[in-house]
Amino acid sequence: MNDILPQSVATWQFLEQQARAIFSVYGFEEIRVPVVEKTELFCRSIGETTDIVEKEMYSFTDRNDLSLTLRPEGTAPVMRAFIEHRLHNRDALNKLYYLGPMFRYERPQKGRYRQFHQIGAEVIGLDDPRIDAQVLAMLSHYFDAVGISAVSLQINSLGCPKCRPGYRQQLIDFLSQRLDSLCDDCRRRYGSNPLRVLDCKATGCRQATEQAPSVLDHLCPECNDHFSRLQQHLTELQVPYSINARMVRGLDYYTKTTFEMVTGALGAQNAVAAGGRYDGLIAQLGGPDLPGIGFAMGVERLALLLGEDAIASPPPDLFIAALGEAAARQAFIWLHQLQRAGLQADMDFSGKSLKAQMRRADKLGSRFTLVLGDDELASGQAQLKRMADGQQSPIELDQLTTQLRAALDAAAAASL
């Protein structure tokens, strides 16, 4: 588990703010769900034989002997809230997004921690492939907006309950002839969750499954049409993609469309955003039989790709260098007024020399400084210094807020 220090928080805030801004353009609303849920929710939704349920969940028993789990992913809690509060009665189409921490007990690696953070989005109510394309277009829009270009979109289809059983059996038959080449995990799960073998990163498993049957060759007409139309819509929207027939994802609830945003910059664990369609999940959890599609992005990985210190904290608009007790007292009052007016201002509270205060202003990256002493108090006028080039201009102290705003606007205009 990892601390997010002040020098990194500005990057995190930028990533979150861009998500809120872009998702709202596409009609999404934020939902906030608890960090703790009943364990059975994840067993029923994610799947008993998945790595998450078998090995990675933080579960505990409370004082009433109820088994609770720190959420390992966001879709199941959002679906639970959707059902519990009957959000389908509010609107036939619901677009929701969430931000927050998730928890998995797995081997820590680059960009992945046991407490990690996700930004996710869900669309509930339509199974039209145009919805799938719009979700992927929004995801592509987000990566463009935050300035992360070293990613590519991969898509696949996992079929549906009508066509997947036949493919699943063919895959089991194929794997049964190659068990000696599979890792211990894949040998254990090949009969219960054989699709996961295709996603294994172990060299022996990848070599053993090179000639495995493709799920795309076993799609029913409905799933094949859905996948073909998705590709057509992505092309129309000019969203670049490639097909990865080995992509299966690690959760049992996926059907039809699955996708990942992948990068080569983070080692073997190369997905920075992933998701898919889960048309049977809501009914499986006791709700109405409504289709859905969604995705989640790992914020730690996004921050690594962008650069943890890529976004700096905003510098002060003004640093007041006060000389003497009277000036310090008046500076403190003006500091408060500037902050109430929404301007970022700072001053020295330790009585340091003018030279030391100017060094502090420079270290903070303050846009302007104001030297305030007895002469300035007496005349009601001081010199406002623009730190970028040292240019000074007189300012009336009783109009400090107004004139500082004007100076900031002028500096911004000059930089365009």
Wavefront OBJ file of the C-alpha trace (Angstrom):
o trace
v 0.000 0.000 0.000
v 1.335 3.349 -1.000
v 1.322 6.960 0.187
v 0.506 9.603 -2.400
v 2.742 12.528 -1.506
v 2.018 16.225 -2.158
v 4.356 16.420 -5.153
v 2.265 13.719 -6.873
v -1.208 14.804 -5.825
v -1.491 17.530 -8.477
v -1.099 14.847 -11.168
v -3.783 12.701 -9.526
v -6.129 15.667 -9.271
v -5.557 16.457 -12.940
v -6.394 12.872 -13.958
v -9.544 12.912 -11.825
v -10.656 16.365 -12.969
v -10.259 15.401 -16.615
v -12.348 12.276 -16.013
v -15.141 14.300 -14.427
v -15.061 16.888 -17.218
v -14.982 14.431 -20.131
v -17.388 11.853 -18.705
v -19.978 14.556 -18.023
v -19.814 15.585 -21.700
v -20.945 12.047 -22.561
v -23.807 12.183 -20.050
v -22.262 10.266 -17.144
v -23.095 10.988 -13.489
v -20.894 10.202 -10.497
v -21.890 7.500 -8.016
v -20.138 6.786 -4.706
v -20.422 3.347 -3.138
v -18.984 1.907 0.119
v -15.455 0.559 0.322
v -16.784 -2.565 2.118
v -19.423 -4.951 0.719
v -20.732 -8.395 1.607
v -18.267 -11.035 0.423
v -20.972 -12.961 -1.432
v -21.444 -10.024 -3.823
v -17.978 -10.535 -5.282
v -18.194 -14.334 -5.249
v -21.429 -14.204 -7.246
v -20.329 -11.541 -9.705
v -16.596 -12.011 -10.247
v -16.670 -15.829 -10.065
v -15.616 -18.385 -7.453
v -12.732 -19.690 -9.577
v -11.159 -16.348 -10.478
v -7.796 -15.360 -9.036
v -9.418 -12.387 -7.323
v -11.868 -14.477 -5.302
v -9.528 -17.409 -4.712
v -6.386 -15.514 -3.746
v -6.639 -11.733 -3.691
v -9.617 -10.491 -1.663
v -9.262 -8.845 1.738
v -12.156 -10.489 3.594
v -13.009 -10.540 7.288
v -15.850 -11.446 9.627
v -17.534 -8.654 11.580
v -19.036 -8.858 15.096
v -22.254 -10.352 13.712
v -20.346 -13.108 11.897
v -21.087 -11.467 8.538
v -18.349 -11.939 5.951
v -17.284 -8.587 4.508
v -14.723 -7.723 1.828
v -12.817 -4.597 0.904
v -13.923 -4.033 -2.684
v -11.456 -5.526 -5.214
v -13.214 -3.873 -8.183
v -15.938 -1.321 -8.799
v -18.524 -2.816 -11.154
v -20.161 -5.233 -8.706
v -20.736 -2.581 -5.979
v -22.169 -0.171 -8.552
v -24.523 -2.883 -9.820
v -25.546 -3.689 -6.241
v -26.380 -0.011 -5.680
v -28.197 0.134 -9.024
v -30.424 -2.785 -8.006
v -30.932 -1.728 -4.389
v -32.025 1.797 -5.273
v -33.982 0.782 -8.398
v -32.131 3.234 -10.594
v -33.693 1.615 -13.669
v -37.004 3.215 -12.615
v -35.356 6.638 -12.816
v -34.243 6.236 -16.431
v -34.129 3.422 -18.986
v -30.487 4.280 -19.698
v -28.088 4.944 -16.825
v -24.550 6.238 -17.302
v -22.515 6.180 -14.083
v -18.880 6.739 -13.147
v -16.871 6.310 -9.948
v -13.468 7.091 -8.484
v -11.806 5.532 -5.458
v -9.611 2.907 -3.814
v -9.773 -0.856 -4.442
v -7.966 -3.630 -2.572
v -6.349 -6.855 -3.765
v -3.784 -9.020 -2.022
v -1.497 -9.653 -4.971
v 2.206 -9.439 -5.678
v 3.105 -5.733 -5.848
v 4.696 -4.678 -9.132
v 5.221 -1.552 -11.198
v 2.135 0.627 -10.943
v 0.194 -1.935 -8.927
v -0.315 -1.920 -5.165
v -2.512 -3.788 -2.704
v -4.476 -0.617 -2.213
v -4.873 0.897 -5.656
v -7.201 3.443 -7.198
v -9.518 3.256 -10.160
v -11.589 5.561 -12.320
v -14.443 3.600 -13.846
v -17.599 4.062 -15.891
v -20.693 1.930 -16.505
v -23.576 2.140 -19.016
v -26.701 0.156 -18.133
v -29.770 -0.424 -20.256
v -28.732 -0.900 -23.915
v -26.900 -3.638 -25.813
v -26.518 -1.638 -29.033
v -22.922 -1.835 -30.346
v -23.047 1.941 -30.797
v -22.992 2.187 -26.994
v -19.869 0.003 -26.949
v -18.272 2.259 -29.570
v -19.217 5.408 -27.673
v -17.688 4.062 -24.453
v -14.461 3.281 -26.311
v -14.530 6.675 -28.038
v -14.884 8.337 -24.624
v -11.953 6.311 -23.305
v -9.847 7.345 -26.309
v -10.941 10.969 -25.778
v -9.797 10.783 -22.159
v -6.308 9.522 -23.022
v -5.938 12.250 -25.642
v -7.095 14.906 -23.160
v -4.617 13.924 -20.427
v -1.760 13.685 -22.921
v -1.047 9.938 -22.734
v -0.326 8.726 -26.262
v 1.699 5.570 -25.600
v -1.401 3.351 -25.471
v -3.374 1.351 -28.011
v -6.884 -0.102 -27.951
v -7.352 -3.861 -28.286
v -10.798 -5.448 -28.619
v -12.265 -8.949 -28.609
v -15.592 -10.730 -28.230
v -16.156 -13.523 -25.690
v -19.499 -14.586 -27.107
v -22.613 -15.178 -25.010
v -24.218 -18.028 -23.032
v -25.463 -19.489 -26.322
v -22.131 -19.762 -28.145
v -19.509 -19.794 -25.408
v -20.194 -23.309 -23.998
v -19.264 -24.948 -27.322
v -16.056 -22.948 -27.552
v -15.277 -23.629 -23.907
v -15.475 -27.384 -24.468
v -13.248 -27.188 -27.545
v -10.703 -25.229 -25.541
v -10.788 -27.788 -22.694
v -10.212 -30.599 -25.195
v -7.280 -28.673 -26.694
v -5.710 -27.922 -23.306
v -6.134 -31.485 -22.026
v -3.487 -32.577 -24.546
v -1.010 -29.990 -23.259
v -1.370 -30.056 -19.483
v 2.290 -30.896 -18.928
v 3.283 -27.601 -20.585
v 0.995 -25.440 -18.434
v 1.916 -23.707 -15.177
v 0.419 -24.906 -11.894
v -2.284 -22.229 -11.907
v -3.409 -23.057 -15.439
v -3.447 -26.797 -14.777
v -5.649 -26.152 -11.761
v -8.159 -23.972 -13.554
v -8.196 -25.358 -17.082
v -11.343 -27.392 -16.394
v -13.226 -24.733 -14.408
v -12.069 -21.506 -16.102
v -10.199 -22.504 -19.277
v -10.380 -19.090 -20.965
v -8.029 -17.714 -18.302
v -5.278 -19.992 -19.632
v -5.192 -17.888 -22.811
v -4.416 -14.805 -20.733
v -1.546 -16.363 -18.761
v 1.771 -14.530 -19.148
v 3.952 -17.592 -18.405
v 6.155 -18.452 -21.399
v 5.256 -22.154 -21.350
v 1.527 -21.432 -21.307
v 1.783 -18.927 -24.152
v 3.733 -21.409 -26.282
v 1.350 -24.252 -25.466
v -1.704 -22.214 -26.492
v -0.345 -20.643 -29.694
v -2.558 -22.913 -31.822
v -5.557 -22.818 -29.467
v -8.979 -22.421 -31.121
v -10.102 -18.799 -31.396
v -13.251 -17.624 -29.699
v -13.957 -15.451 -32.746
v -14.418 -18.596 -34.881
v -17.188 -19.835 -32.567
v -19.427 -16.774 -32.200
v -23.137 -17.222 -32.803
v -24.685 -15.033 -35.546
v -25.913 -12.469 -32.999
v -22.499 -12.082 -31.322
v -20.705 -12.040 -34.656
v -23.012 -9.290 -35.929
v -22.521 -7.294 -32.716
v -18.740 -7.508 -33.003
v -18.746 -6.634 -36.707
v -20.941 -3.587 -36.115
v -18.704 -2.473 -33.234
v -15.709 -2.485 -35.567
v -17.677 -0.552 -38.174
v -18.671 2.119 -35.641
v -15.128 2.473 -34.310
v -13.907 2.997 -37.874
v -16.621 5.603 -38.469
v -15.608 7.434 -35.276
v -11.923 7.210 -36.282
v -10.991 5.373 -33.081
v -7.896 3.216 -33.838
v -8.032 -0.395 -32.600
v -6.680 -3.887 -33.154
v -8.258 -7.283 -32.496
v -6.704 -9.484 -29.806
v -8.471 -12.847 -29.872
v -6.549 -14.020 -26.777
v -7.934 -11.287 -24.545
v -10.344 -12.810 -22.032
v -10.167 -10.594 -18.917
v -10.112 -12.014 -15.387
v -13.769 -11.712 -14.374
v -16.504 -14.238 -15.128
v -19.250 -11.714 -15.852
v -17.955 -10.521 -19.248
v -19.912 -11.317 -22.434
v -19.484 -10.180 -26.026
v -17.255 -7.076 -26.184
v -14.072 -6.974 -24.116
v -11.286 -4.427 -24.480
v -8.022 -3.126 -23.059
v -5.925 -0.008 -23.419
v -2.386 -1.395 -23.390
v 1.108 0.054 -23.267
v 4.633 -1.280 -23.561
v 5.917 1.121 -20.918
v 4.921 -0.803 -17.775
v 6.353 -4.282 -18.227
v 4.357 -7.510 -18.465
v 1.260 -6.050 -16.783
v 0.534 -3.801 -19.725
v -3.161 -2.889 -19.360
v -3.880 0.610 -18.044
v -7.632 0.502 -18.737
v -9.874 -2.471 -19.385
v -13.467 -3.553 -19.430
v -16.253 -5.101 -21.407
v -19.903 -5.981 -21.678
v -21.674 -7.825 -18.825
v -25.207 -8.371 -20.104
v -26.175 -11.044 -17.551
v -24.623 -9.604 -14.404
v -27.502 -7.485 -13.101
v -29.996 -10.360 -13.388
v -27.442 -12.688 -11.778
v -27.326 -10.351 -8.768
v -31.111 -10.327 -8.399
v -31.968 -7.260 -10.460
v -33.776 -6.745 -13.753
v -32.406 -8.432 -16.854
v -30.613 -5.396 -18.257
v -27.437 -5.272 -20.382
v -24.394 -3.274 -19.349
v -20.885 -2.315 -20.364
v -18.104 -0.594 -18.467
v -14.402 -0.118 -17.845
v -11.910 0.828 -15.148
v -8.551 2.610 -15.302
v -5.731 2.270 -12.791
v -4.831 5.747 -11.550
v -1.358 4.685 -10.362
v -0.564 3.448 -13.866
v -1.969 6.548 -15.507
v 0.211 8.673 -13.213
v 3.287 6.604 -14.119
v 2.630 7.052 -17.833
v 1.986 10.770 -17.457
v 4.812 11.268 -14.969
v 4.143 11.577 -11.245
v 5.423 15.176 -11.224
v 4.104 16.116 -14.679
v 1.521 18.454 -13.182
v 2.905 20.951 -10.693
v 0.904 22.456 -7.852
v -0.186 25.995 -8.768
v 2.259 28.633 -7.498
v 1.126 31.606 -5.392
v -0.217 34.577 -7.310
v 1.444 36.893 -4.793
v 4.058 36.673 -2.056
v 4.034 39.591 0.395
v 7.476 40.334 1.831
v 6.750 42.338 4.999
v 9.419 44.304 6.887
v 8.623 45.237 10.464
v 5.798 44.459 12.866
v 3.294 46.979 11.487
v 3.833 45.779 7.905
v 3.544 42.131 8.947
v 0.281 42.831 10.754
v -1.213 44.654 7.745
v 0.149 42.014 5.324
v -1.635 39.300 7.300
v -4.962 41.133 6.906
v -4.441 41.645 3.168
v -3.368 38.018 2.815
v -6.723 36.954 4.239
v -8.633 39.311 1.918
v -6.775 38.050 -1.149
v -7.460 34.422 -0.242
v -11.146 35.145 0.359
v -11.207 36.694 -3.118
v -9.888 33.426 -4.589
v -6.308 34.533 -5.142
v -3.475 32.314 -3.988
v -1.227 34.353 -1.713
v 1.481 33.680 0.870
v 3.815 35.535 3.237
v 6.582 34.943 5.751
v 5.533 34.301 9.360
v 8.975 34.014 10.959
v 10.383 37.558 10.669
v 13.124 36.692 8.161
v 15.199 39.248 6.280
v 13.995 40.698 2.978
v 16.611 38.675 1.129
v 15.434 35.440 2.763
v 11.790 36.281 2.041
v 12.561 36.894 -1.634
v 14.353 33.542 -1.808
v 11.220 31.957 -0.361
v 9.031 33.680 -2.962
v 11.329 32.441 -5.702
v 11.314 28.882 -4.348
v 7.504 28.847 -4.276
v 7.437 30.123 -7.859
v 5.274 33.096 -6.926
v 4.080 35.051 -9.959
v 4.366 38.434 -8.206
v 5.921 39.796 -5.017
v 5.031 42.855 -3.007
v 7.572 44.419 -0.630
v 5.764 46.095 2.242
v 7.497 48.317 4.823
v 6.892 51.508 6.790
v 7.341 53.750 3.731
v 4.791 51.767 1.708
v 2.288 51.814 4.543
v 2.694 55.577 4.914
v 2.314 56.341 1.196
v -0.405 53.741 0.501
v 1.556 52.606 -2.534
v 4.036 49.800 -3.210
v 5.917 48.193 -6.094
v 4.466 44.996 -7.543
v 7.302 42.897 -8.964
v 6.672 40.354 -11.720
v 9.024 37.521 -10.899
v 9.321 36.179 -14.425
v 11.288 39.204 -15.671
v 11.737 41.469 -12.640
v 9.513 44.222 -14.066
v 8.001 46.462 -11.374
v 4.892 48.613 -11.429
v 3.269 50.812 -8.767
v 0.142 49.534 -7.062
v -2.354 51.259 -4.765
v -2.573 49.240 -1.567
v -6.253 50.030 -0.991
v -6.936 48.446 -4.414
v -4.590 45.490 -3.961
v -7.045 42.757 -4.960
v -8.326 44.559 -8.064
v -4.914 45.617 -9.305
v -3.358 42.197 -8.664
v -6.116 40.590 -10.740
v -5.422 43.089 -13.540
v -1.684 42.292 -13.397
v -2.355 38.554 -13.497
v -4.702 38.967 -16.487
v -2.142 41.087 -18.297
v 0.624 38.528 -17.653
v -1.614 35.712 -18.893
v -2.503 37.634 -22.044
v 1.165 38.423 -22.727
v 2.063 34.716 -22.553
v -0.422 33.746 -25.266
l 1 2 3 4 5 6 7 8 9 10 11 12 13 14 15 16 17 18 19 20 21 22 23 24 25 26 27 28 29 30 31 32 33 34 35 36 37 38 39 40 41 42 43 44 45 46 47 48 49 50 51 52 53 54 55 56 57 58 59 60 61 62 63 64 65 66 67 68 69 70 71 72 73 74 75 76 77 78 79 80 81 82 83 84 85 86 87 88 89 90 91 92 93 94 95 96 97 98 99 100 101 102 103 104 105 106 107 108 109 110 111 112 113 114 115 116 117 118 119 120 121 122 123 124 125 126 127 128 129 130 131 132 133 134 135 136 137 138 139 140 141 142 143 144 145 146 147 148 149 150 151 152 153 154 155 156 157 158 159 160 161 162 163 164 165 166 167 168 169 170 171 172 173 174 175 176 177 178 179 180 181 182 183 184 185 186 187 188 189 190 191 192 193 194 195 196 197 198 199 200 201 202 203 204 205 206 207 208 209 210 211 212 213 214 215 216 217 218 219 220 221 222 223 224 225 226 227 228 229 230 231 232 233 234 235 236 237 238 239 240 241 242 243 244 245 246 247 248 249 250 251 252 253 254 255 256 257 258 259 260 261 262 263 264 265 266 267 268 269 270 271 272 273 274 275 276 277 278 279 280 281 282 283 284 285 286 287 288 289 290 291 292 293 294 295 296 297 298 299 300 301 302 303 304 305 306 307 308 309 310 311 312 313 314 315 316 317 318 319 320 321 322 323 324 325 326 327 328 329 330 331 332 333 334 335 336 337 338 339 340 341 342 343 344 345 346 347 348 349 350 351 352 353 354 355 356 357 358 359 360 361 362 363 364 365 366 367 368 369 370 371 372 373 374 375 376 377 378 379 380 381 382 383 384 385 386 387 388 389 390 391 392 393 394 395 396 397 398 399 400 401 402 403 404 405 406 407 408 409 410 411 412 413 414 415 416
